[in-house]
Amino acid sequence: MSDSKTDVKVLLVGDVCGKINALAKRITSVNKSNGPFDCCFCVGSFFGDGSTSELQPYLDGKSTLPIPVYFIDGLPGGSAVLESVKEDGVIFPNLTFLRGAGIRDLHGLRVAYLAGRYDALSFADQSAVAANAAAIAGEYRVEDVKALTSAAEGGPNFGKPPVDLFLSNEWGKGILYASPTAPAEMDKQTGSPVVAELLLALQPRYHVAGTSEVFFSREPFRNKSNTVTRFIGLAKVGNSSKQKWIHALGLQPALQMAPALVHAIPAGSTSCPLTLAMAPPPPAPPAHVLAALEQDASASSGQYWRWEDRAAKQIKQTPSSQLPPMEGDAACRVFVRNLNYRATEAEITRFFRDCGPVVAVRIRIGEDGRPAGHAHVQFESAEAAEEAVMLTGNELGGAARCPREQPLGSSACWALHGPVAQIGNLCSRIDGDCAMASSLSSPPRK
């Protein structure tokens, strides 16, 4: 057992890919220097291409693993080994296959798992033939997901304790959203939509996954039940890029925790990124936005005019003071300052649409008929507005350069969530020449 009477010490490992000896050696070393550990959970491909040469000494009883090891992805590479394994999944002492999907109490922890991988065609096909093919290929099915959600029904607010660990092979689609530390080289759409749906249903304390060949420990994100989930993505065992593939945790089981601790929201937590990935595409821009975009494209194909070129013809627009107030809930609105004077409503809409559906954009027009360098963005939800104020370090793609003389005596470009103006959180780069302000003590003047 662990050194603490309450904490369970676990090791988390990425794709083993048949490298059982490397796994055993590393566990032995870590267990000796930082243990003892109670168990080890492996995510990602355990057998790799199917070679079992390193496994044979363990099957014969000549070699052993120092602590109990559990894995969730054994097919198709491990089919020869797993075909004779009993329902309990035990392959040999200290190695267990968690087949299918479900929730088990292991070493005091409530562990949810989804064995296998996602295939869109197989998942949608409910035929017996497809089910048989999925079983051979190691792909999970709708039945697996239903079994898991049924086992978890209730959640932390309805009598059942929270899931301590959720193990899956794939990342949840959208997990990279709303994270300032997300690996820049990875596509934001990486991951399985099914795993994302399960994360929303299970609301686990930790989600651990492999198969993406990088290590990523994400900031906690908030759940609907006022708990948080922490994500840990692990690389392959012995990978050449030296990405981290083993991670240690000391966990107090949720069942032993006071409710206040279960629902504590740590500093630095983000809103749920999974709902951003699932958000429907934004509605088509209004006709006047499309007209402005076409007008901008037409102007750029002819003479390239600048604000500094006073002799050039400039298009005058209706001052904002002559327009009716912007419609919509102020809690869903963000104020953006120090915009490039040539930024269009369509460009601003595209910039913010990953945060959630943009209902309207209004660029402030001065009494001289020219853009004033700031705008209001109306979102469909307050959550989307909160995401907008977290876009620190991003640039408005395709925007022209700033004029030589910055307005308002500042080069900082930031956005402010209207209803929390006194808090002053935020800011985001809206063009290449502008930096971001980190905080404000009062709302900006309109």
Order of alpha helices (4+ residues) and beta strands (2+ residues): beta-alpha-beta-alpha-beta-alpha-beta-beta-beta-beta-alpha-alpha-alpha-beta-alpha-beta-beta-beta-beta-beta-alpha-alpha-alpha-beta-alpha-beta-beta-alpha-beta
